[in-house]
Amino acid sequence: MNSNTSDITEKIRQQFDFGPYPRSSLEQTPKDNLRYLYWHNLATPYYLRNQKFWDSQDKVILDAGCGAGYKSLALAEANPGAKIVGIDLSEKSVELARIRLKHYGFEEAEFHQLSLYDLPSLGLKFDYINCDEVLYLVPDIVRGLQAMKGVLKPDGIIRTNLHSLYQRGAYFRAQELFKRMGLMDENPEEMQMEIVTEIMQSFNPRVDLKQKTWPKKMDDPKNQHTLLSNQLLVGDRGFTIPDVFQSLQAANLDFIEMLNWQEWNVERLFQEPENLPVFLALALPEATREEQLTFFELMHPIFRLLDFWCGHPIDNSAIVPVSDWTDSDWENATVYLHPLLHKDPVKTAFKGATEQLQAFPLSNILPIPGVEALSLDITLTTCLFPPLWESPQPFKQLVERWQRLRPIDLATLEPTTPQTAFSLLKNTLTGLEEFGYIFLEQ
């Protein structure tokens, strides 16, 4: 590690000793925030890559850059039975993380003050590595990826992210401005925060930098600590989708998918997705995933983070997409409910919907990014959820259950045939699988 790199790393350590991140109180818990827990559940990316269900029981999860432990707590809540290990450069952050996890009963969680580059010293291999809001601060991101790859099990998965060069451009300009003023020569603390606040507040409202980096809430002193993760963030850099793929290639890792993959959809950027301009209608289906994502970020760079999953290279060419399954494939399929749909808030909502004979507002209960309003008929919900809460179910048994629940076709008043039940459940489960609510396994 050269002296410049060491200096930057030390500044970052000092910054997070001064202001541990995130600044969540001990009483704050993500336990019932299913949308937040969805980001931290390991079953989703494993299914996207392997079309197999992955149980979190006895898995070992690393929170690389654990900060004050709020995300470590989310990882523990989202993945029951997993062991949580956290590392961070900041000893103060590590101590806060230990206190937080112990407070919520996760006694086996362990935390270490450690650099990403020193992971082998733990002597552990991990099923899942969460490296959130960290990699863009690492001076050599390829080396950072390789360090995580070195402690990743063969079928393991890494979740990490980089700051978007395009979306965050105004903040990079702000950082450059304050560097030139000497405010980032040393570790920024209270004095530098006060100077930046005074400068930003004194700008004419028409000034571009103020419009793009100083929302009204920043005038409230209680929000000004966010300067340390924005205008005064030491070591911050921006990247593009091609940078992501080039870095993964250099580290010999495979891209799996964007964390919020449903939202990275070029077609949704057009008023009539079914009637695209001819050139795009012909080009998009043939484009690689990297090309599609690059088109999206050039057209609509709205995401601060380029947030993605990756893992060791594997051959998954034999996987058949559910949309291409034959009836024979369906007859041999097993259905799994997404692990977060086993949580108490979901069961409480189901009880309320059945008592009121109302539709089950699935996308309100478990909001998945990019999934618009989605409700299930209460009979369909009753067909699927209670048995799937007990255990994974053969598709054929769910077809039989539907025939018992709905013996009469309400449109024709004729008996519900096996073929009708088969078709209805196949279409329903295809949609729920595409959205990420259920998993289908051969």
MOKA-V830729 format. One record per residue. N is the residue number from 1. D_LAST is the distance of its C-alpha to the last C-alpha in whole Angstrom. Layout:
# MOKA-V830729
N,D_LAST / N,D_LAST
This chain:
# MOKA-V830729
1,48 / 2,51 / 3,53 / 4,52 / 5,49 / 6,50 / 7,52 / 8,49 / 9,47 / 10,50 / 11,51 / 12,47 / 13,47 / 14,51 / 15,49 / 16,47 / 17,49 / 18,51 / 19,49 / 20,45 / 21,42 / 22,41 / 23,44 / 24,42 / 25,44 / 26,43 / 27,43 / 28,40 / 29,36 / 30,33 / 31,32 / 32,31 / 33,31 / 34,27 / 35,28 / 36,29 / 37,27 / 38,24 / 39,25 / 40,25 / 41,22 / 42,20 / 43,16 / 44,17 / 45,17 / 46,15 / 47,12 / 48,14 / 49,14 / 50,11 / 51,8 / 52,8 / 53,10 / 54,14 / 55,16 / 56,20 / 57,21 / 58,24 / 59,23 / 60,26 / 61,27 / 62,30 / 63,32 / 64,34 / 65,37 / 66,36 / 67,40 / 68,41 / 69,37 / 70,36 / 71,33 / 72,33 / 73,33 / 74,30 / 75,28 / 76,29 / 77,28 / 78,25 / 79,23 / 80,24 / 81,25 / 82,25 / 83,29 / 84,30 / 85,33 / 86,35 / 87,37 / 88,40 / 89,43 / 90,45 / 91,46 / 92,47 / 93,44 / 94,42 / 95,45 / 96,44 / 97,40 / 98,41 / 99,43 / 100,40 / 101,37 / 102,40 / 103,41 / 104,37 / 105,37 / 106,35 / 107,37 / 108,35 / 109,35 / 110,37 / 111,38 / 112,40 / 113,43 / 114,41 / 115,41 / 116,38 / 117,39 / 118,40 / 119,36 / 120,36 / 121,39 / 122,37 / 123,35 / 124,32 / 125,28 / 126,26 / 127,23 / 128,24 / 129,27 / 130,28 / 131,31 / 132,33 / 133,36 / 134,37 / 135,36 / 136,39 / 137,41 / 138,41 / 139,43 / 140,41 / 141,37 / 142,36 / 143,37 / 144,36 / 145,32 / 146,33 / 147,34 / 148,31 / 149,29 / 150,31 / 151,30 / 152,26 / 153,24 / 154,22 / 155,19 / 156,21 / 157,22 / 158,25 / 159,26 / 160,29 / 161,32 / 162,35 / 163,38 / 164,38 / 165,41 / 166,41 / 167,41 / 168,43 / 169,45 / 170,48 / 171,47 / 172,48 / 173,51 / 174,52 / 175,51 / 176,53 / 177,56 / 178,56 / 179,56 / 180,59 / 181,61 / 182,60 / 183,58 / 184,55 / 185,58 / 186,57 / 187,54 / 188,55 / 189,56 / 190,58 / 191,60 / 192,58 / 193,56 / 194,59 / 195,61 / 196,58 / 197,58 / 198,61 / 199,61 / 200,58 / 201,60 / 202,63 / 203,61 / 204,62 / 205,59 / 206,59 / 207,58 / 208,54 / 209,54 / 210,54 / 211,53 / 212,49 / 213,49 / 214,51 / 215,50 / 216,53 / 217,51 / 218,52 / 219,56 / 220,55 / 221,55 / 222,53 / 223,50 / 224,52 / 225,50 / 226,47 / 227,50 / 228,49 / 229,45 / 230,46 / 231,50 / 232,51 / 233,47 / 234,48 / 235,46 / 236,44 / 237,43 / 238,41 / 239,38 / 240,37 / 241,33 / 242,34 / 243,36 / 244,32 / 245,31 / 246,34 / 247,34 / 248,30 / 249,31 / 250,34 / 251,32 / 252,29 / 253,26 / 254,24 / 255,24 / 256,20 / 257,22 / 258,25 / 259,24 / 260,25 / 261,23 / 262,24 / 263,28 / 264,28 / 265,28 / 266,30 / 267,30 / 268,31 / 269,34 / 270,36 / 271,37 / 272,35 / 273,32 / 274,32 / 275,35 / 276,35 / 277,38 / 278,38 / 279,37 / 280,35 / 281,33 / 282,33 / 283,32 / 284,30 / 285,27 / 286,28 / 287,28 / 288,27 / 289,25 / 290,28 / 291,31 / 292,29 / 293,30 / 294,33 / 295,34 / 296,33 / 297,35 / 298,38 / 299,38 / 300,37 / 301,37 / 302,37 / 303,35 / 304,37 / 305,34 / 306,32 / 307,29 / 308,26 / 309,23 / 310,23 / 311,22 / 312,23 / 313,22 / 314,19 / 315,17 / 316,14 / 317,15 / 318,12 / 319,10 / 320,10 / 321,11 / 322,10 / 323,13 / 324,13 / 325,10 / 326,12 / 327,12 / 328,10 / 329,7 / 330,8 / 331,9 / 332,6 / 333,5 / 334,6 / 335,9 / 336,11 / 337,15 / 338,16 / 339,18 / 340,22 / 341,21 / 342,22 / 343,25 / 344,28 / 345,30 / 346,26 / 347,27 / 348,31 / 349,30 / 350,28 / 351,31 / 352,33 / 353,32 / 354,31 / 355,35 / 356,36 / 357,34 / 358,33 / 359,30 / 360,28 / 361,28 / 362,25 / 363,26 / 364,29 / 365,28 / 366,25 / 367,27 / 368,24 / 369,27 / 370,27 / 371,25 / 372,28 / 373,29 / 374,26 / 375,27 / 376,25 / 377,26 / 378,27 / 379,26 / 380,22 / 381,23 / 382,24 / 383,21 / 384,18 / 385,20 / 386,22 / 387,19 / 388,16 / 389,19 / 390,19 / 391,16 / 392,12 / 393,12 / 394,10 / 395,10 / 396,13 / 397,15 / 398,15 / 399,17 / 400,19 / 401,20 / 402,21 / 403,23 / 404,25 / 405,26 / 406,27 / 407,28 / 408,30 / 409,29 / 410,32 / 411,32 / 412,33 / 413,34 / 414,32 / 415,30 / 416,26 / 417,24 / 418,21 / 419,20 / 420,22 / 421,20 / 422,17 / 423,18 / 424,19 / 425,16 / 426,14 / 427,17 / 428,17 / 429,14 / 430,14 / 431,17 / 432,16 / 433,14 / 434,16 / 435,19 / 436,17 / 437,17 / 438,14 / 439,10 / 440,7 / 441,4 / 442,0
